[in-house]
Amino acid sequence: MSKVTNNLFRSEPANVEPAWNDIATTRRPKSSKTILVAGGAGFLGSHLCEQLIRNGHRVVCADNFSTGMPENVRHLRSSGAFTLLRHDVVDPIDLRVDEIYNLACPASPPHYQADPIHTTKTSVFGSLNLLELAFRYGARIFQASTSEVYGDPNVHPQVETYWGNVNPFGPRSCYDEGKRCAETLFHDFNRVRGVEIKIVRIFNTYGPRMRPDDGRVISNFIVQALRGEDITIYGDGSQTRSFCFVDDLIDGFQRMMASPPSLTGPVNLGNPVEFTVAELADQVLALTGSRSRIVRRPLPTDDPRQRRPDISQAMRQLGWQPKVVLAEGLKQTIAYFDAVLTAKRHRIAEVA
Ligand SMILES: NC(=O)c1ccc[n+]([C@@H]2O[C@H](COP(=O)([O-])OP(=O)(O)OC[C@H]3O[C@@H](n4cnc5c(N)ncnc54)[C@H](O)[C@@H]3O)[C@@H](O)[C@H]2O)c1
């Protein structure tokens, strides 16, 4: 096993993030911890790293950059409390840490289906390696599990006690079954070796730093609307989704990590307010002022009809519930994508 020592910031290009002077001046409290965030250069991970540094911790972000980007965390450099490592969690890692967040795994279907074998390895070997690390250093470890463990559910809304309805070998299985196996490993390390575990099941979350090519419904609609392209609805648009804004979710992560050892999870985190996909398209059109047309395409295999979390446990045990309404979260996300797409157009114009 090799100790990872490379820090990647030396030669990265500029990004669209603002300067974060307040992070540079954050004072570190006595309770400051060293926290490993695997997958920290991705959408959720970058927001988590930012928040942990704001709270005065030292953060080591380990990422293989398959879907994440150094630019997402570049602004954290000035804090002096942030280290970025290129590392694939499929390989073991040795680093003395107090806490571990495991977010490493591509989250959107086109990305996790691009190399399904590596996706399963990421969830299974990645969890195993990080659990071994947690055991070695007595660290508390958090797993970003997913509502996908419920598959195409027969129970609505989904409660944590529901075991799910998952196809074991369909195109989504590398993700769903990988995450299910990770939950098994986490619980076995807890039962057999006493590792302190924290599992959350995340439902559809959106916000700034999603990738324009993420392939999930919110980023698809916003990018299509901003580019004036047709907005693609799969199926008749009556399927429902619940959308949680990233700031709410990260608050839930930290509450879960700080909860008593007896709370292992899984705990659902998501926004229980349901919208149909057609309603979402209408909101995006209204907020962007786009004149894009709506077109319909066949529903992909195993696409769930309905997803809505039951968050009673999170409310009861963590005092958590989402605060940001869809229209507000969409405004912030649209502003981000607008900046990213404008910067991209300028770069293309400069080259031409
Ligand atoms: N965003 C959501 O709505 C959502 C919903 C459910 C679960 N999750 C889970 O939350 C986590 C983060 O999701 P996200 O939306 O930020 O996705 P993301 O794709 O933006 O982030 C995943 C990060 O993990 C990194 N990664 C992937 N494979 C890796 C590997 N083998 N080794 C090291 N790094 C690796 C990627 O480069 C990326 O930075 C994932 O585990 C995902 O399954 C997210």
The ligand as an SDF file (V2000), in Angstrom:
LIG
                    3D

 44 48  0  0  0  0  0  0  0  0999 V2000
  -26.2970   14.0150   -6.6820 N   0  0  0  0  0  0  0  0  0  0  0  0
  -27.2510   13.1740   -6.3530 C   0  0  0  0  0  0  0  0  0  0  0  0
  -28.4390   13.4790   -6.5850 O   0  0  0  0  0  0  0  0  0  0  0  0
  -26.9520   11.8630   -5.6690 C   0  0  0  0  0  0  0  0  0  0  0  0
  -28.0180   11.0140   -5.3750 C   0  0  0  0  0  0  0  0  0  0  0  0
  -27.7420    9.8130   -4.7440 C   0  0  0  0  0  0  0  0  0  0  0  0
  -26.4630    9.4720   -4.3820 C   0  0  0  0  0  0  0  0  0  0  0  0
  -25.4450   10.3130   -4.6800 N   0  0  0  0  0  0  0  0  0  0  0  0
  -24.0830    9.8860   -4.3110 C   0  0  0  0  0  0  0  0  0  0  0  0
  -23.3260   10.9730   -3.8260 O   0  0  0  0  0  0  0  0  0  0  0  0
  -21.9690   10.8630   -4.2560 C   0  0  0  0  0  0  0  0  0  0  0  0
  -21.5510   12.1210   -4.9910 C   0  0  0  0  0  0  0  0  0  0  0  0
  -22.4130   12.3280   -6.0990 O   0  0  0  0  0  0  0  0  0  0  0  0
  -22.2870   13.5920   -7.0680 P   0  0  0  0  0  0  0  0  0  0  0  0
  -23.6420   13.9450   -7.5170 O   0  0  0  0  0  0  0  0  0  0  0  0
  -21.4340   14.6180   -6.4250 O   0  0  0  0  0  0  0  0  0  0  0  0
  -21.5590   12.9250   -8.3040 O   0  0  0  0  0  0  0  0  0  0  0  0
  -20.1960   13.3220   -9.0340 P   0  0  0  0  0  0  0  0  0  0  0  0
  -20.0560   12.3900  -10.1840 O   0  0  0  0  0  0  0  0  0  0  0  0
  -20.1810   14.7820   -9.3110 O   0  0  0  0  0  0  0  0  0  0  0  0
  -19.1240   13.0340   -7.9190 O   0  0  0  0  0  0  0  0  0  0  0  0
  -18.4930   11.7940   -7.7370 C   0  0  0  0  0  0  0  0  0  0  0  0
  -17.0230   12.0690   -7.5050 C   0  0  0  0  0  0  0  0  0  0  0  0
  -16.3720   10.8200   -7.2650 O   0  0  0  0  0  0  0  0  0  0  0  0
  -15.2070   10.7510   -8.0800 C   0  0  0  0  0  0  0  0  0  0  0  0
  -14.9490    9.3180   -8.3320 N   0  0  0  0  0  0  0  0  0  0  0  0
  -15.6840    8.4510   -9.0600 C   0  0  0  0  0  0  0  0  0  0  0  0
  -15.1210    7.2230   -9.0460 N   0  0  0  0  0  0  0  0  0  0  0  0
  -14.0170    7.3330   -8.2620 C   0  0  0  0  0  0  0  0  0  0  0  0
  -13.0180    6.4170   -7.8700 C   0  0  0  0  0  0  0  0  0  0  0  0
  -13.0370    5.1460   -8.2760 N   0  0  0  0  0  0  0  0  0  0  0  0
  -12.0190    6.8770   -7.0780 N   0  0  0  0  0  0  0  0  0  0  0  0
  -11.9720    8.1630   -6.6790 C   0  0  0  0  0  0  0  0  0  0  0  0
  -12.8980    9.0780   -7.0250 N   0  0  0  0  0  0  0  0  0  0  0  0
  -13.8990    8.6580   -7.8080 C   0  0  0  0  0  0  0  0  0  0  0  0
  -15.5570   11.5210   -9.3380 C   0  0  0  0  0  0  0  0  0  0  0  0
  -14.4480   11.9510  -10.0810 O   0  0  0  0  0  0  0  0  0  0  0  0
  -16.3420   12.6890   -8.7270 C   0  0  0  0  0  0  0  0  0  0  0  0
  -15.4920   13.7190   -8.3180 O   0  0  0  0  0  0  0  0  0  0  0  0
  -21.8980    9.6110   -5.1360 C   0  0  0  0  0  0  0  0  0  0  0  0
  -21.4100    8.5470   -4.3710 O   0  0  0  0  0  0  0  0  0  0  0  0
  -23.3380    9.3680   -5.5200 C   0  0  0  0  0  0  0  0  0  0  0  0
  -23.5910    7.9970   -5.7290 O   0  0  0  0  0  0  0  0  0  0  0  0
  -25.6610   11.5000   -5.3310 C   0  0  0  0  0  0  0  0  0  0  0  0
  1  2  1  0
  2  3  2  0
  2  4  1  0
  4  5  1  0
  4 44  2  0
  5  6  2  0
  6  7  1  0
  7  8  2  0
  8  9  1  0
  8 44  1  0
  9 10  1  0
  9 42  1  0
 10 11  1  0
 11 12  1  0
 11 40  1  0
 12 13  1  0
 13 14  1  0
 14 15  2  0
 14 16  1  0
 14 17  1  0
 17 18  1  0
 18 19  2  0
 18 20  1  0
 18 21  1  0
 21 22  1  0
 22 23  1  0
 23 24  1  0
 23 38  1  0
 24 25  1  0
 25 26  1  0
 25 36  1  0
 26 27  1  0
 26 35  1  0
 27 28  2  0
 28 29  1  0
 29 30  1  0
 29 35  2  0
 30 31  1  0
 30 32  2  0
 32 33  1  0
 33 34  2  0
 34 35  1  0
 36 37  1  0
 36 38  1  0
 38 39  1  0
 40 41  1  0
 40 42  1  0
 42 43  1  0
M  CHG  2   8   1  16  -1
M  END
$$$$
